[in-house]
Amino acid sequence: MKFTTKFLARTAVLLGLTVLFQSLRQIVPMPPSIAIYIVGSLVNLSLIIAAIFAGWEGGTIISIIAPLIAFLQGHIRGDMPFLAVAIAIGNISIVVTVYLLYKKNKFLAIGAGALVKFIVLYLSIIRLVLPVIYPNIPDQIKAVLSVNYSWIQLVTALIGGILALLVVPVLDKALDGPKE
């Protein structure tokens, strides 16, 4: 992996935007039921843009650091650090899928990326982390996490993808194109 100045700059800017988007909950008062759609869609936008303009490497860096920062900010329960690991894996799945498919068909890349992220998060959090690692969490918390890491992830990934389809042409003109 060659860490060029362009790669580092793109990755750093997109990581900064991702952290800013995650922090919107603290900056702009909004109900959690609304915040998950706004913040989730914007974070997915950043991940998809990273896959296109910083490659799978830059997107993976952001995919790992973002949930760690969210954990430190308290957006991921402090007593459930394995959620951050599962979220990072879900983030990496959308980044790699978009990276591999975008040049072939951008619509397929967005749709497949959203679907893969949804499946990875559903299986890793709902079917593995919650029942195996945290089997004794209260039912109310389990219910909220089960909703937050199921179909909502598909919706926010698709919204992020639609936003990316609008932003990429503008960035393409401003920058020298996607990562080769």
C-alpha positions in Angstrom: 0.0 0.0 0.0 1.4 3.3 -1.1 0.6 6.2 1.2 0.7 9.2 -1.1 0.0 12.7 0.0 -3.3 12.6 -2.0 -4.3 9.4 -0.3 -3.5 10.7 3.2 -5.2 14.0 2.6 -8.4 12.4 1.2 -8.5 9.9 4.0 -7.9 12.5 6.7 -10.6 14.9 5.4 -13.1 12.1 5.1 -12.3 10.8 8.5 -12.8 14.3 9.9 -16.2 14.6 8.1 -17.2 11.2 9.4 -16.4 12.2 13.0 -18.2 15.5 12.5 -21.2 13.7 11.3 -21.1 11.3 14.2 -20.9 14.3 16.6 -24.0 15.9 15.2 -26.0 14.3 18.0 -24.0 16.4 20.4 -24.1 19.6 18.3 -27.7 19.6 17.1 -30.3 18.4 19.5 -32.4 15.8 17.9 -34.4 12.7 19.1 -32.5 9.4 18.8 -35.1 8.1 16.5 -34.3 10.9 14.0 -30.6 11.0 14.7 -30.0 7.4 13.6 -31.3 8.2 10.1 -29.4 11.5 9.8 -26.1 10.5 11.3 -26.2 7.0 9.8 -26.9 8.3 6.3 -24.1 10.9 6.5 -21.6 8.3 7.9 -22.5 5.9 5.1 -22.1 8.8 2.6 -18.5 9.3 4.0 -17.7 5.6 3.8 -18.9 5.4 0.2 -17.1 8.5 -0.9 -14.0 7.1 0.8 -14.3 3.9 -1.1 -14.5 5.8 -4.4 -11.9 8.5 -3.7 -9.5 7.0 -1.2 -9.9 3.3 -2.2 -10.6 0.4 0.0 -7.5 1.2 2.1 -8.7 4.7 3.1 -12.2 3.5 3.5 -11.1 0.7 5.8 -9.1 3.1 8.0 -12.2 5.3 8.4 -14.3 2.2 8.9 -12.2 1.1 11.9 -11.5 4.5 13.5 -15.1 5.9 13.3 -16.7 3.3 15.6 -13.8 3.6 18.0 -14.4 7.3 18.2 -18.1 6.7 18.6 -17.4 4.4 21.4 -15.2 7.0 23.1 -17.9 9.6 22.6 -20.4 7.4 24.3 -22.5 6.7 21.2 -21.8 3.0 21.6 -22.6 1.7 25.1 -19.4 1.7 27.2 -20.2 -1.8 28.5 -20.5 -3.2 25.0 -17.2 -2.6 23.2 -17.7 -5.6 20.9 -20.4 -3.6 19.2 -17.7 -1.2 17.9 -15.8 -4.2 16.4 -19.0 -5.5 14.6 -19.8 -2.0 13.4 -16.2 -1.6 12.0 -16.7 -4.9 10.1 -20.0 -3.7 8.7 -18.4 -0.5 7.6 -15.6 -2.3 5.9 -18.1 -4.5 4.1 -19.8 -1.5 2.4 -16.5 0.1 1.6 -15.0 -3.0 0.0 -18.3 -3.8 -1.9 -18.6 -0.3 -3.3 -14.8 -0.2 -4.1 -15.1 -3.5 -6.1 -18.3 -2.7 -8.0 -18.4 1.1 -8.5 -16.5 1.3 -11.8 -18.6 -1.6 -13.2 -22.0 -0.2 -12.2 -22.4 2.6 -9.6 -26.1 1.7 -8.9 -25.2 -2.0 -8.3 -22.3 -0.9 -6.1 -24.6 1.2 -3.9 -27.3 -1.4 -3.7 -25.0 -4.3 -3.1 -22.9 -2.3 -0.6 -26.0 -1.4 1.4 -27.3 -5.0 1.3 -24.0 -6.5 2.3 -23.6 -4.0 5.2 -27.1 -4.8 6.4 -26.5 -8.5 6.3 -23.1 -8.3 8.0 -24.4 -6.1 10.8 -27.5 -8.2 11.3 -25.6 -11.4 11.5 -22.7 -10.1 13.6 -24.7 -8.0 16.1 -28.2 -9.6 16.2 -27.1 -13.2 15.7 -23.7 -13.3 17.3 -22.7 -10.4 19.6 -26.0 -9.9 21.5 -26.8 -13.6 22.1 -23.3 -14.9 22.6 -21.2 -12.1 24.1 -24.0 -10.1 25.8 -26.7 -12.7 26.6 -27.7 -11.1 29.9 -28.4 -7.5 28.7 -31.9 -6.3 29.5 -34.6 -7.1 27.0 -35.4 -3.4 26.4 -31.8 -2.7 25.4 -31.7 -5.8 23.3 -34.9 -4.7 21.5 -33.5 -1.2 20.7 -30.2 -2.6 19.5 -32.0 -5.2 17.4 -33.9 -2.5 15.6 -31.0 -0.1 15.3 -28.8 -2.8 13.7 -31.3 -4.4 11.4 -33.4 -2.8 8.6 -32.5 0.7 9.6 -28.9 0.0 8.5 -30.2 -0.9 5.1 -32.2 2.3 4.8 -29.3 4.6 6.0 -26.8 2.8 3.7 -29.2 3.4 0.8 -29.7 7.0 1.7 -26.0 7.5 2.0 -25.5 5.9 -1.4 -28.1 8.1 -3.0 -26.4 11.2 -1.5 -23.0 9.8 -2.7 -24.4 9.6 -6.3 -25.3 13.3 -6.0 -21.9 14.3 -4.5 -19.5 12.2 -6.6 -19.9 14.1 -9.8 -19.2 17.4 -8.0 -16.1 15.9 -6.3 -15.0 14.4 -9.6 -14.9 17.8 -11.1 -13.1 19.4 -8.1 -10.6 16.6 -7.7 -8.7 14.6 -10.3 -11.2 11.7 -10.2 -11.7 8.6 -8.2 -8.8 6.5 -6.9 -7.4 4.3 -9.7 
